[in-house]
């Protein structure tokens, strides 16, 4: 599960950077950042509660 979440975090960062680099896709940056923060928050919440269910 941790590897999958790490993959998602990296994917959202790539989407955000592509949104910044490609002209006219600034909205993609915002979507990528929102998804990154949501995934990081989910991982933080799961770790804080101590739930390691796979």
Secondary structure as UniProt FT lines:
FT   HELIX           2..21
FT   TURN            23..24
FT   HELIX           26..49
//
